Amino acid sequence: MIICGVVGATGLVGETMIRVLQDRSFPSVSFHPFASDRSEGKIVRYRNSDYPVEIIRPEAISKGMILFGATSANIAKNWVPMCIAAGALVIDNSSAYRMDPDVLLVVPEVNGHLITGEERIIANPNCSTIQLAAALAPLQQLGRIKWVSVSTYQAVSGAGTPALEELKRQQDGTLPANSADRIHENIITSIGPPDTGGYCSEEVKLMNETCKIMGMNFPIFAATARVPVRTGHTEAVVVKFDDPVQSDEAAGILEESPGVAVSESGSSPLDVENTDIVVVDRIRNNPGDPSVLQFWVLTDNLRKGAALNAVQIAEEYLRRKQY
Ligand SMILES: NC(=O)c1ccc[n+]([C@@H]2O[C@H](COP(=O)([O-])OP(=O)(O)OC[C@H]3O[C@@H](n4cnc5c(N)ncnc54)[C@H](OP(=O)(O)O)[C@@H]3O)[C@@H](O)[C@H]2O)c1
């Protein structure tokens, strides 16, 4: 008998989580939506029933409950320890626990085999990381990866509800056009604050998390940007191998990889919105270096980039746990 809950049920990831849980007939018998006191009592619909949003408190948590976290990292640090202590499993979408050496960071198609069913917390990677790892991991069949360069074109929904609302106000002219972080008709070339080396936090996440998931330590040269697209992250990827590789062999490997689709049509974010696939498009051999492949990777950042990946983690956990 599984009781599940979504913490941050009123946000973009939380709402998508609820849709994905329904789409995949997640085997729960009871459901709890949690959010802040701003949303307490608001009604959330799940499997044809209405549930009032609750504030997360110890008495609402029971042993064996599965909680999907969809709050910011700071908020997660407040409620996650309390839920773990109460015996729940937490699958957290925030960055709070991703790089903790004692916490698994999982893209099920890449390292889902590491899940034992004994975990109390499993971290869901950053959205831009999930699609990169899903494309890179199978390509290791071609040979050892020497380095990766990735430039991202990330959708506004990746920054949550307030960012989408701000985009809308910039589009309809109710927010001043000279706003410092204007995204409408613009590109923002730094996502999150820079570290001492000048990399912004999104770039650091992409570099560190990809290596952790793949269990590798190759250099990743990341450049992340926010573009005025509603949903769907796009990445331009360059992969350097030790030895020459063939683009058609890479395409064959990726076609056989679960959750990945290969395209040659020049896919756009609109093509992946509301889908569950990671699209790898226009795989090509670099004419100047036969050991270099270039390609595009796209996915819906709210589904495979967040909610779907988290639900797949829970499904893998349940398979191991054998409820
Ligand atoms: N958006 C993406 O594509 C994406 C992808 C991967 C990972 N993530 C990560 O997922 C998390 C959620 O992102 P999002 O885009 O869904 O953000 P969002 O749309 O801003 O939603 C935030 C959610 O957190 C809730 N919340 C705020 N304070 C709370 C509290 N004290 N207790 C419980 N809930 C509280 C909000 O509830 P109220 O409505 O009541 O304020 C809302 O439901 C973030 O950590 C983000 O980095 C996002």
The ligand as an SDF file (V2000), in Angstrom:
LIG
                    3D

 48 52  0  0  0  0  0  0  0  0999 V2000
   11.3520   23.9480  -13.9080 N   0  0  0  0  0  0  0  0  0  0  0  0
   12.1720   23.0050  -14.3560 C   0  0  0  0  0  0  0  0  0  0  0  0
   12.2810   22.7530  -15.5830 O   0  0  0  0  0  0  0  0  0  0  0  0
   12.9940   22.2040  -13.3810 C   0  0  0  0  0  0  0  0  0  0  0  0
   13.7150   21.1250  -13.8670 C   0  0  0  0  0  0  0  0  0  0  0  0
   14.4850   20.3640  -12.9890 C   0  0  0  0  0  0  0  0  0  0  0  0
   14.5100   20.6980  -11.6490 C   0  0  0  0  0  0  0  0  0  0  0  0
   13.8050   21.7650  -11.2080 N   0  0  0  0  0  0  0  0  0  0  0  0
   13.8340   22.0720   -9.7600 C   0  0  0  0  0  0  0  0  0  0  0  0
   12.5500   21.7110   -9.2240 O   0  0  0  0  0  0  0  0  0  0  0  0
   12.2190   22.5830   -8.1410 C   0  0  0  0  0  0  0  0  0  0  0  0
   10.8440   23.2170   -8.4150 C   0  0  0  0  0  0  0  0  0  0  0  0
   10.9160   24.0030   -9.6020 O   0  0  0  0  0  0  0  0  0  0  0  0
    9.6480   24.6720  -10.2630 P   0  0  0  0  0  0  0  0  0  0  0  0
   10.1050   25.1350  -11.5890 O   0  0  0  0  0  0  0  0  0  0  0  0
    8.4550   23.7720  -10.1860 O   0  0  0  0  0  0  0  0  0  0  0  0
    9.3930   25.9440   -9.2750 O   0  0  0  0  0  0  0  0  0  0  0  0
    8.0270   26.7530   -9.0330 P   0  0  0  0  0  0  0  0  0  0  0  0
    7.1400   26.6840  -10.2150 O   0  0  0  0  0  0  0  0  0  0  0  0
    8.4700   28.0940   -8.5770 O   0  0  0  0  0  0  0  0  0  0  0  0
    7.3220   25.9680   -7.8320 O   0  0  0  0  0  0  0  0  0  0  0  0
    7.8280   25.9960   -6.5060 C   0  0  0  0  0  0  0  0  0  0  0  0
    6.9260   25.1760   -5.6140 C   0  0  0  0  0  0  0  0  0  0  0  0
    7.5000   25.1870   -4.2910 O   0  0  0  0  0  0  0  0  0  0  0  0
    6.4270   25.4300   -3.3700 C   0  0  0  0  0  0  0  0  0  0  0  0
    6.8910   25.9840   -2.1040 N   0  0  0  0  0  0  0  0  0  0  0  0
    7.4270   27.2190   -1.8790 C   0  0  0  0  0  0  0  0  0  0  0  0
    7.6610   27.3490   -0.5550 N   0  0  0  0  0  0  0  0  0  0  0  0
    7.2780   26.1940    0.0490 C   0  0  0  0  0  0  0  0  0  0  0  0
    7.2700   25.7270    1.3830 C   0  0  0  0  0  0  0  0  0  0  0  0
    7.7140   26.4850    2.3860 N   0  0  0  0  0  0  0  0  0  0  0  0
    6.8080   24.4830    1.6410 N   0  0  0  0  0  0  0  0  0  0  0  0
    6.3510   23.6910    0.6280 C   0  0  0  0  0  0  0  0  0  0  0  0
    6.3210   24.0860   -0.6780 N   0  0  0  0  0  0  0  0  0  0  0  0
    6.7920   25.3210   -0.9470 C   0  0  0  0  0  0  0  0  0  0  0  0
    5.5370   26.4060   -4.1150 C   0  0  0  0  0  0  0  0  0  0  0  0
    4.2850   26.4740   -3.4800 O   0  0  0  0  0  0  0  0  0  0  0  0
    3.3620   27.8120   -3.5290 P   0  0  0  0  0  0  0  0  0  0  0  0
    2.6640   27.7350   -4.8730 O   0  0  0  0  0  0  0  0  0  0  0  0
    2.4510   27.6380   -2.3850 O   0  0  0  0  0  0  0  0  0  0  0  0
    4.2830   28.9910   -3.4340 O   0  0  0  0  0  0  0  0  0  0  0  0
    5.4990   25.7220   -5.4780 C   0  0  0  0  0  0  0  0  0  0  0  0
    4.5830   24.6560   -5.4510 O   0  0  0  0  0  0  0  0  0  0  0  0
   13.3810   23.5870   -8.0420 C   0  0  0  0  0  0  0  0  0  0  0  0
   14.3000   23.1420   -7.0860 O   0  0  0  0  0  0  0  0  0  0  0  0
   13.9970   23.5590   -9.4160 C   0  0  0  0  0  0  0  0  0  0  0  0
   15.3530   23.9190   -9.4300 O   0  0  0  0  0  0  0  0  0  0  0  0
   13.0370   22.5310  -12.0300 C   0  0  0  0  0  0  0  0  0  0  0  0
  1  2  1  0
  2  3  2  0
  2  4  1  0
  4  5  1  0
  4 48  2  0
  5  6  2  0
  6  7  1  0
  7  8  2  0
  8  9  1  0
  8 48  1  0
  9 10  1  0
  9 46  1  0
 10 11  1  0
 11 12  1  0
 11 44  1  0
 12 13  1  0
 13 14  1  0
 14 15  2  0
 14 16  1  0
 14 17  1  0
 17 18  1  0
 18 19  2  0
 18 20  1  0
 18 21  1  0
 21 22  1  0
 22 23  1  0
 23 24  1  0
 23 42  1  0
 24 25  1  0
 25 26  1  0
 25 36  1  0
 26 27  1  0
 26 35  1  0
 27 28  2  0
 28 29  1  0
 29 30  1  0
 29 35  2  0
 30 31  1  0
 30 32  2  0
 32 33  1  0
 33 34  2  0
 34 35  1  0
 36 37  1  0
 36 42  1  0
 37 38  1  0
 38 39  2  0
 38 40  1  0
 38 41  1  0
 42 43  1  0
 44 45  1  0
 44 46  1  0
 46 47  1  0
M  CHG  2   8   1  16  -1
M  END
$$$$
